[in-house]
Amino acid sequence: MSYSYLPGAGADAYRPARRTQASNILRQLQDTLPAKATQWASSALHSSSAGLHKLRNGGELKSLVWKTVRRAFTITNGLIILWIFTLWWGERGVFQESLESCAWDAWEKWPQDARPHHVAFIADPQLVDPHTYPGRPWPLSTLTVKFTDQYLRRSFSSIQSNLDPDSVLFLGDLFDGGREWGTASSESPEERYRKYTDSFWKQEFHRFSNIFADTWNKQESHSTSPHGRVMIASLPGNHDLGFGSGVQLPVRDRFQNFFGKGNRVDVIGNHTIVSVDTVSLSAMDQPDPHTGSTGAGNGDGERPNQRIWQEAEEFLNNMNAHRGRAEMDELRFLGSEVPSRLFQHAIKGIDDPAIAQNPQPEMVGFPTVLLTHVPLYRKSATPCGPLRERWPPSAEGLEEDDRNALSISGGYQYQNVLTKTISNDVVSKVGPNLIQVYSGDDHDYCEITHREFSGSPKEITVKSLSWAMGVRKPGFVMASLWNPIDPATGQPLEASTSGSTLQNHLCLLPDQLSIFIHYGLILSLTLVVLLVQAAFAALYPPRSDTPAPILPLSEQRGYPLRSRAVSHSSSSSLSSSSFVKPGGLASRAVNNPRATPPQSYPDTYPSPDYAEGVDRWKWKPGSTNQRQPRGSSTLFGRVGYELLTSVINVAPVVLAWYFFLIWRW
């Protein structure tokens, strides 16, 4: 064992120096490392030791915690947190809250063991295009398209993820200017839209598919329907085809090629859903645009506009066959042993009696639901009920209310309601079991009971799903269908005969305009707070916690290089002649150059004033203040600089969070 001497330690001056094997290994390892690595390791150990020593001191720890808290809880960070929660609420929270309040079990009133079929009726998405706001300049037009599409996508995605309906049925007006875009064989009826050709319409179709079809296909469903999930968007509106005599056949053919037939029968939830292209059917009682006639036919026996309305009229005339076929196919699908359709392959003439006597399939008689884009006729001033947004009721219990009712009017390529003749034709031919009608076109909600038709069917005009269609709160209608039947006969079971087989609920979506207004208020609050903070910082600048240095940090001289050299030699000779012992005091002449100015070098002070020359020659402590930014010499300049700095600290984080929320949906 070896000993080491510790000076000034008294009796403990000699202490054993312990050298362990580990220390020898560390020393050997240190010797083998490069010089830079050794220096870095020593510096790291020294820093960690100093940090631990400071943390052991309670005052230093409290100071560190206080500084951390002060840096975290600042006005800038508080505004960032406010914006994070505000944007999450506006881009996610309001949609979740709206749809959670529309949960099926919150309003359905079926028996406990019922398994209803859930349907969402969506009307008038009307994708914004050049026809919507023709005079709106760029980039406002582009932003309008972006935000309306985003709202539709977000709403439809939220409907799928929160409500998971078994079927989604659209009620027309999928596009806003679909009727205006030219086809491969026709041009737009208006000169200003003729530059938009068939390729533009196909781009709009892909846009619709990206918003709705792709979202529908990506959503994982938990539907219990034996047919699985169904989405039907074949019912056309007047913005898709035109209205009445304004319908162009090439435009309608293109729409049907991509979306399917507008006149069709579907069995959904043991209910017969009948879709009728009433915008084409309305050409029956409109004058021909070429002849101006409403009754007489041409030389070939063709009636006015017959090519437009004939398809819908033939569909209604053969309604029993269409319904019977669809309902029998449904029973066959459910396992009923009903006779199958036999197809005999034979060549027969059109006047063959076997064709005329071909038996039609018998209708089962499911409850019937009618889908039409244009609402059915009703008496003027028929009130629409308390859920109408733009024109609420004037008073409760009114039998007539012009303010609350749909107006009986029309114009270029539109008509608010069908004529009485067309409405009677549709209702009488759809069937005796008509219990409900769904329509669109008006963009606002309307609910009435048609006393003028047999069976007094109810009609609901569904709100538009788009926030750009004149309603502050868009919406859609949820329908719950429950009609348990005997698969062998198709007749309803006794358990379902006690009440209605269909229940409706209006689900409202967020008010996008109010969300933007809320963003504007938060933005105004943010700017006011940052402006007040900037003004306070400019008027009362923070004091530096670093004390002023005792020793001089910089030298400022005002004499030439030659004088500097002479002064240096003079001070050197003076220092060598005036030696001060360690621990003693230096003379005033040494410490104060003013007291004994050099006599042999008068030319070292170019200034006439000796004191000024000395002031310029002496050492001065460096300034601890940072260099002020340009333009901050005035109060307004300092306020502007502080405000700009705060905005730069807040804006990137807020914008990054906002674009993330937009991009994710």
Solvent accessible surface area in square Angstrom, and as a share of the most:
residue,aa,sasa,rsa
1,M,179,0.80
2,S,55,0.35
3,Y,140,0.53
4,S,47,0.30
5,Y,127,0.48
6,L,66,0.33
7,P,108,0.68
8,G,86,0.82
9,A,36,0.28
10,G,59,0.56
11,A,108,0.84
12,D,76,0.39
13,A,10,0.08
14,Y,147,0.56
15,R,120,0.44
16,P,60,0.38
17,A,36,0.28
18,R,210,0.76
19,R,188,0.69
20,T,80,0.47
21,Q,141,0.63
22,A,63,0.49
23,S,50,0.32
24,N,66,0.34
25,I,99,0.50
26,L,116,0.58
27,R,166,0.61
28,Q,118,0.52
29,L,99,0.49
30,Q,88,0.39
31,D,110,0.57
32,T,106,0.62
33,L,77,0.39
34,P,90,0.56
35,A,87,0.67
36,K,171,0.72
37,A,39,0.30
38,T,27,0.15
39,Q,131,0.58
40,W,183,0.64
41,A,37,0.29
42,S,57,0.37
43,S,63,0.41
44,A,44,0.34
45,L,126,0.62
46,H,135,0.60
47,S,68,0.44
48,S,57,0.37
49,S,66,0.43
50,A,43,0.33
51,G,30,0.28
52,L,96,0.48
53,H,127,0.57
54,K,116,0.49
55,L,84,0.42
56,R,179,0.65
57,N,81,0.41
58,G,40,0.39
59,G,48,0.46
60,E,81,0.36
61,L,79,0.39
62,K,151,0.64
63,S,47,0.30
64,L,97,0.48
65,V,81,0.46
66,W,152,0.53
67,K,95,0.40
68,T,79,0.46
69,V,56,0.32
70,R,144,0.53
71,R,185,0.67
72,A,51,0.39
73,F,167,0.70
74,T,54,0.31
75,I,82,0.41
76,T,19,0.11
77,N,53,0.27
78,G,39,0.37
79,L,11,0.06
80,I,23,0.12
81,I,95,0.48
82,L,64,0.32
83,W,21,0.07
84,I,57,0.29
85,F,137,0.57
86,T,10,0.06
87,L,5,0.02
88,W,123,0.43
89,W,89,0.31
90,G,1,0.01
91,E,3,0.01
92,R,27,0.10
93,G,14,0.13
94,V,16,0.09
95,F,1,0.00
96,Q,59,0.26
97,E,103,0.46
98,S,22,0.14
99,L,1,0.00
100,E,112,0.50
101,S,80,0.52
102,C,6,0.03
103,A,33,0.26
104,W,24,0.08
105,D,122,0.63
106,A,74,0.57
107,W,30,0.11
108,E,37,0.16
109,K,161,0.68
110,W,45,0.16
111,P,66,0.42
112,Q,191,0.85
113,D,122,0.63
114,A,18,0.14
115,R,173,0.63
116,P,23,0.15
117,H,18,0.08
118,H,33,0.15
119,V,1,0.00
120,A,1,0.01
121,F,4,0.02
122,I,0,0.00
123,A,0,0.00
124,D,0,0.00
125,P,0,0.00
126,Q,4,0.02
127,L,1,0.01
128,V,4,0.02
129,D,11,0.05
130,P,44,0.28
131,H,33,0.15
132,T,28,0.16
133,Y,71,0.27
134,P,83,0.52
135,G,73,0.70
136,R,81,0.30
137,P,90,0.57
138,W,192,0.67
139,P,68,0.43
140,L,92,0.46
141,S,36,0.23
142,T,70,0.41
143,L,87,0.43
144,T,17,0.10
145,V,46,0.27
146,K,96,0.41
147,F,47,0.20
148,T,1,0.00
149,D,15,0.08
150,Q,10,0.05
151,Y,4,0.01
152,L,2,0.01
153,R,68,0.25
154,R,4,0.02
155,S,0,0.00
156,F,0,0.00
157,S,18,0.11
158,S,0,0.00
159,I,0,0.00
160,Q,0,0.00
161,S,63,0.41
162,N,53,0.27
163,L,9,0.05
164,D,32,0.17
165,P,1,0.00
166,D,10,0.05
167,S,0,0.00
168,V,0,0.00
169,L,2,0.01
170,F,2,0.01
171,L,0,0.00
172,G,0,0.00
173,D,1,0.01
174,L,0,0.00
175,F,1,0.00
176,D,7,0.03
177,G,0,0.00
178,G,0,0.00
179,R,15,0.06
180,E,0,0.00
181,W,1,0.00
182,G,6,0.05
183,T,18,0.11
184,A,103,0.80
185,S,96,0.62
186,S,26,0.17
187,E,117,0.53
188,S,2,0.02
189,P,67,0.42
190,E,42,0.19
191,E,128,0.57
192,R,141,0.51
193,Y,8,0.03
194,R,107,0.39
195,K,154,0.65
196,Y,41,0.16
197,T,72,0.42
198,D,24,0.12
199,S,66,0.43
200,F,41,0.17
201,W,3,0.01
202,K,85,0.36
203,Q,111,0.49
204,E,12,0.05
205,F,36,0.15
206,H,111,0.49
207,R,40,0.14
208,F,6,0.02
209,S,21,0.14
210,N,80,0.41
211,I,0,0.00
212,F,0,0.00
213,A,24,0.19
214,D,51,0.27
215,T,21,0.12
216,W,19,0.07
217,N,110,0.56
218,K,170,0.72
219,Q,50,0.22
220,E,127,0.57
221,S,35,0.23
222,H,142,0.63
223,S,34,0.22
224,T,88,0.51
225,S,20,0.13
226,P,90,0.57
227,H,86,0.38
228,G,28,0.27
229,R,54,0.20
230,V,41,0.23
231,M,52,0.23
232,I,21,0.11
233,A,12,0.10
234,S,1,0.01
235,L,4,0.02
236,P,2,0.01
237,G,0,0.00
238,N,4,0.02
239,H,33,0.15
240,D,2,0.01
241,L,2,0.01
242,G,0,0.00
243,F,11,0.04
244,G,0,0.00
245,S,27,0.17
246,G,28,0.27
247,V,7,0.04
248,Q,46,0.21
249,L,46,0.23
250,P,47,0.30
251,V,3,0.02
252,R,13,0.05
253,D,72,0.37
254,R,15,0.05
255,F,4,0.01
256,Q,21,0.09
257,N,123,0.63
258,F,80,0.33
259,F,31,0.13
260,G,26,0.25
261,K,115,0.49
262,G,0,0.00
263,N,16,0.08
264,R,74,0.27
265,V,25,0.14
266,D,26,0.13
267,V,19,0.11
268,I,10,0.05
269,G,22,0.21
270,N,29,0.15
271,H,0,0.00
272,T,0,0.00
273,I,3,0.02
274,V,0,0.00
275,S,4,0.03
276,V,0,0.00
277,D,2,0.01
278,T,1,0.01
279,V,0,0.00
280,S,1,0.00
281,L,0,0.00
282,S,4,0.03
283,A,0,0.00
284,M,46,0.21
285,D,58,0.30
286,Q,37,0.16
287,P,69,0.43
288,D,19,0.10
289,P,86,0.54
290,H,166,0.74
291,T,103,0.60
292,G,53,0.51
293,S,33,0.21
294,T,83,0.48
295,G,54,0.52
296,A,73,0.57
297,G,43,0.42
298,N,84,0.43
299,G,86,0.82
300,D,136,0.71
301,G,61,0.59
302,E,58,0.26
303,R,117,0.43
304,P,16,0.10
305,N,12,0.06
306,Q,38,0.17
307,R,159,0.58
308,I,17,0.08
309,W,14,0.05
310,Q,65,0.29
311,E,56,0.25
312,A,1,0.01
313,E,22,0.10
314,E,85,0.38
315,F,17,0.07
316,L,2,0.01
317,N,88,0.45
318,N,78,0.40
319,M,3,0.01
320,N,97,0.50
321,A,13,0.10
322,H,56,0.25
323,R,0,0.00
324,G,0,0.00
325,R,82,0.30
326,A,21,0.16
327,E,0,0.00
328,M,34,0.15
329,D,48,0.25
330,E,14,0.06
331,L,3,0.02
332,R,69,0.25
333,F,109,0.46
334,L,55,0.28
335,G,57,0.55
336,S,11,0.07
337,E,173,0.78
338,V,23,0.13
339,P,110,0.69
340,S,70,0.45
341,R,109,0.40
342,L,155,0.77
343,F,152,0.64
344,Q,158,0.70
345,H,181,0.81
346,A,68,0.53
347,I,179,0.91
348,K,103,0.44
349,G,40,0.38
350,I,168,0.85
351,D,125,0.65
352,D,37,0.19
353,P,88,0.56
354,A,54,0.42
355,I,90,0.46
356,A,94,0.73
357,Q,139,0.62
358,N,96,0.49
359,P,113,0.71
360,Q,118,0.52
361,P,41,0.26
362,E,138,0.62
363,M,59,0.26
364,V,24,0.14
365,G,34,0.32
366,F,3,0.01
367,P,24,0.15
368,T,0,0.00
369,V,1,0.01
370,L,0,0.00
371,L,4,0.02
372,T,0,0.00
373,H,1,0.00
374,V,1,0.00
375,P,0,0.00
376,L,0,0.00
377,Y,53,0.20
378,R,5,0.02
379,K,143,0.61
380,S,76,0.49
381,A,11,0.09
382,T,33,0.19
383,P,37,0.23
384,C,1,0.00
385,G,21,0.21
386,P,112,0.71
387,L,89,0.45
388,R,11,0.04
389,E,56,0.25
390,R,94,0.34
391,W,125,0.44
392,P,53,0.33
393,P,47,0.30
394,S,70,0.45
395,A,53,0.41
396,E,171,0.77
397,G,80,0.77
398,L,77,0.38
399,E,155,0.69
400,E,127,0.57
401,D,9,0.05
402,D,115,0.59
403,R,115,0.42
404,N,0,0.00
405,A,11,0.08
406,L,6,0.03
407,S,67,0.43
408,I,78,0.40
409,S,55,0.35
410,G,42,0.40
411,G,42,0.40
412,Y,128,0.49
413,Q,21,0.09
414,Y,89,0.34
415,Q,36,0.16
416,N,30,0.15
417,V,5,0.03
418,L,1,0.01
419,T,48,0.28
420,K,116,0.49
421,T,94,0.55
422,I,3,0.01
423,S,0,0.00
424,N,63,0.32
425,D,28,0.15
426,V,0,0.00
427,V,13,0.08
428,S,85,0.55
429,K,62,0.26
430,V,0,0.00
431,G,15,0.14
432,P,116,0.73
433,N,54,0.28
434,L,11,0.05
435,I,63,0.32
436,Q,5,0.02
437,V,0,0.00
438,Y,0,0.00
439,S,0,0.00
440,G,0,0.00
441,D,22,0.11
442,D,28,0.14
443,H,31,0.14
444,D,0,0.00
445,Y,9,0.03
446,C,1,0.01
447,E,75,0.33
448,I,13,0.06
449,T,45,0.26
450,H,1,0.00
451,R,185,0.68
452,E,72,0.32
453,F,14,0.06
454,S,108,0.70
455,G,66,0.63
456,S,40,0.26
457,P,2,0.01
458,K,106,0.45
459,E,1,0.00
460,I,2,0.01
461,T,1,0.00
462,V,0,0.00
463,K,3,0.01
464,S,0,0.00
465,L,0,0.00
466,S,1,0.00
467,W,53,0.19
468,A,20,0.16
469,M,17,0.08
470,G,53,0.51
471,V,3,0.02
472,R,107,0.39
473,K,92,0.39
474,P,0,0.00
475,G,0,0.00
476,F,1,0.00
477,V,1,0.00
478,M,0,0.00
479,A,0,0.00
480,S,0,0.00
481,L,4,0.02
482,W,32,0.11
483,N,7,0.04
484,P,29,0.18
485,I,16,0.08
486,D,51,0.27
487,P,61,0.39
488,A,65,0.50
489,T,76,0.44
490,G,2,0.02
491,Q,96,0.43
492,P,65,0.41
493,L,81,0.41
494,E,155,0.70
495,A,70,0.55
496,S,9,0.06
497,T,89,0.52
498,S,109,0.70
499,G,49,0.47
500,S,80,0.51
501,T,18,0.10
502,L,16,0.08
503,Q,40,0.18
504,N,51,0.26
505,H,54,0.24
506,L,24,0.12
507,C,0,0.00
508,L,71,0.35
509,L,2,0.01
510,P,10,0.06
511,D,19,0.10
512,Q,16,0.07
513,L,77,0.38
514,S,44,0.28
515,I,4,0.02
516,F,60,0.25
517,I,90,0.46
518,H,67,0.30
519,Y,25,0.09
520,G,33,0.32
521,L,113,0.56
522,I,20,0.10
523,L,93,0.46
524,S,60,0.39
525,L,87,0.43
526,T,6,0.04
527,L,86,0.43
528,V,88,0.50
529,V,42,0.24
530,L,2,0.01
531,L,87,0.43
532,V,96,0.55
533,Q,52,0.23
534,A,1,0.01
535,A,34,0.26
536,F,132,0.55
537,A,27,0.21
538,A,8,0.06
539,L,99,0.49
540,Y,138,0.52
541,P,94,0.59
542,P,121,0.76
543,R,227,0.83
544,S,80,0.51
545,D,132,0.68
546,T,96,0.56
547,P,110,0.69
548,A,81,0.63
549,P,42,0.27
550,I,170,0.86
551,L,133,0.66
552,P,68,0.43
553,L,115,0.57
554,S,41,0.27
555,E,61,0.28
556,Q,106,0.47
557,R,88,0.32
558,G,24,0.23
559,Y,20,0.08
560,P,75,0.47
561,L,130,0.65
562,R,145,0.53
563,S,2,0.01
564,R,99,0.36
565,A,63,0.49
566,V,32,0.19
567,S,17,0.11
568,H,128,0.57
569,S,60,0.39
570,S,26,0.17
571,S,50,0.32
572,S,55,0.36
573,S,68,0.44
574,L,96,0.48
575,S,72,0.46
576,S,88,0.56
577,S,88,0.57
578,S,40,0.26
579,F,159,0.66
580,V,56,0.32
581,K,149,0.63
582,P,128,0.81
583,G,90,0.87
584,G,43,0.41
585,L,173,0.86
586,A,33,0.26
587,S,61,0.39
588,R,185,0.67
589,A,44,0.34
590,V,53,0.30
591,N,105,0.54
592,N,54,0.28
593,P,56,0.35
594,R,97,0.35
595,A,56,0.43
596,T,79,0.46
597,P,34,0.22
598,P,48,0.30
599,Q,145,0.65
600,S,84,0.54
601,Y,86,0.33
602,P,101,0.63
603,D,77,0.40
604,T,5,0.03
605,Y,40,0.15
606,P,86,0.54
607,S,19,0.12
608,P,143,0.90
609,D,75,0.39
610,Y,72,0.27
611,A,42,0.32
612,E,83,0.37
613,G,8,0.08
614,V,4,0.02
615,D,49,0.25
616,R,109,0.40
617,W,53,0.18
618,K,86,0.37
619,W,139,0.49
620,K,73,0.31
621,P,90,0.57
622,G,21,0.20
623,S,97,0.63
624,T,75,0.43
625,N,117,0.60
626,Q,160,0.71
627,R,235,0.86
628,Q,123,0.55
629,P,42,0.26
630,R,244,0.89
631,G,51,0.49
632,S,6,0.04
633,S,103,0.66
634,T,81,0.47
635,L,72,0.36
636,F,174,0.73
637,G,23,0.22
638,R,81,0.30
639,V,22,0.13
640,G,38,0.37
641,Y,101,0.38
642,E,56,0.25
643,L,46,0.23
644,L,108,0.54
645,T,53,0.31
646,S,12,0.07
647,V,49,0.28
648,I,101,0.51
649,N,77,0.39
650,V,7,0.04
651,A,34,0.26
652,P,75,0.47
653,V,67,0.39
654,V,16,0.09
655,L,91,0.45
656,A,64,0.50
657,W,66,0.23
658,Y,33,0.12
659,F,121,0.50
660,F,93,0.39
661,L,1,0.00
662,I,17,0.09
663,W,182,0.64
664,R,138,0.50
665,W,62,0.22
